[in-house]
Amino acid sequence: MIEDIEYRSPAEIRDFQEGLLQKALVYLQAHSPYYQRLFAHCGIDIGSIRHLEDLVRLPFTEKKDLQLYGDDFLCCPREKIVDYVTTSGTLGEPVTFGCTEKDLQRLAFNEKKSFACAGVRPGDVVQLMTTLDKRFMAGMAYFLGLRELGAGVIRVGNGIPELQWDTIQRLRPDTLMCVPSFILRLIQYAESHGIDYRHSSVRRIIGIGEGLREQDFQLNLLGRKIREKWDVQLFATYSSTEMGATFSECEYGCGGHVHPELIIVEIIGEDNLPVPDGQPGEVVVTTLGVEGMPLLRFRTGDIAAKITDRCACGRWSYRLTPLVGRKNNMIKLKGTTLYPPAVNDVLDNTDYVENYVVIVQDSEAGTDDVLVRVGLKYTPSFDPVKDLKDRFRSRIRVAPNIEIAPVADIAAVNHPEKSRKPVKFIDLRNNKK
């Protein structure tokens, strides 16, 4: 049995990745019309890119490049594409990715490792509360990975608490895979229908699409609310279609473990250069082993930090902290720089707030104008607008504009028909940060 590279020394992992990087560059030079053109235009000799530090000599790839020149990123004949997936685009239209059979096997390997990292073992039963349709990569990847791992899979799909609980009671899964905020709906349904969820078969929840921890790795408000109600293990993950990879926490919950066989991660500062380990910056990824549409130095727009010390689980592969936010979602409010999670934290910790949406647009002065529309659980005896502004000033030093709106109106914005995730942030700025 070959030892998992994640447990090797940092020097061994580095040498291993540099070998895969050179193979990836050779593959792009031979098969990618987009990167062939880019290398020629920039005068890049791929033979000179031998070490991870050399990556800074290569241009970035951005989502708009995928949208404008999507077909040129394809590195194989279309006949080899066996699965098509899409992800959101910066210019309004979604970006399409084509996966070959080899790419699906890579996805299965990735998810097998990620689920194993979160403690799932052969014979465990995982209830998938994610869609496998609607051109969604993650649901397919989860299914393939669990199948490869040897775990049982229950493909329920998202939503419908009644169906989820009926399935849990009938098939007794030990693990749920879902958007974490949906767990609160499951708990609420169980409590209102007399379901003894605390003594159910479920002992592990793996979250997607939403964070469960603060930057110090303590559970955030959502994580605490779940744990206060339900004594289950909580695992957060980070993934994206472009990466074709998922980073899962291990049982120690100190960041998402990066799989060195599948991806190279850089953390880039405002000067487009790597930041010191432990400092936040933009996550930039280079995929390894992708056959259909490999990417070189792709800017994810996500802000996180890299943790390089050895994890208590024994892995030496570096980890990523919980996301600070999205680079494009950075807000400059009255001279203060912040990200939406900081605004969310204030609202999530206010007991009379039922739901909300944060809307950012350009002001006449050329700065950011932030409006928070809030739905109330109940009407407090004091002025909620003034109270909320005081809460914002005490936590982030500045206060946005606040408008009280009907809960149903906010709910319609939070859960649009075609969205896979709850929408709590709307950016209407012409020139996003």
Buried (B, 14 or more C-beta within 10 A) or exposed (E): EEEBBBBBEEEBBBEBBBEBBBEBBEBBBEBBEBBBEBBEEEEBEBEEBEEBEBBEEBBBBBBEBBBEBBEBBBBBEEEBBEBEBBBEBBEEEEBBBBBBEBBBBBBBBBBBBBBBBBBBEEEBBBBBBBBBEEBBBBBBBBBBBBBBBEBBBBBBBBBBBEEBBEBBEEEEBBBBBBBBBBBBBBBEBBEEEEBEBEEBEBBBBBBBBBBBBBBEBEBBBBBEBBBEBBEBBBBBBBBBBBBBBBBBBBBEBBBBBBBBBBBBBBBBEEEEEBBEEEEBBBBBBBBBBBBBBBBBBBBBBBBBBBBEEBBEBEBBBBBBBBBBBBBEBBBEBEEEEBBBBBBBBBBBEBEBBBBBBBBBEBEEEEEBBBBBBBBBEEEEEEEBBEBBBEBBEEBBEBBBEBEBBEBEEBBEBBEEEEEBEBEBBEBEBEEBB
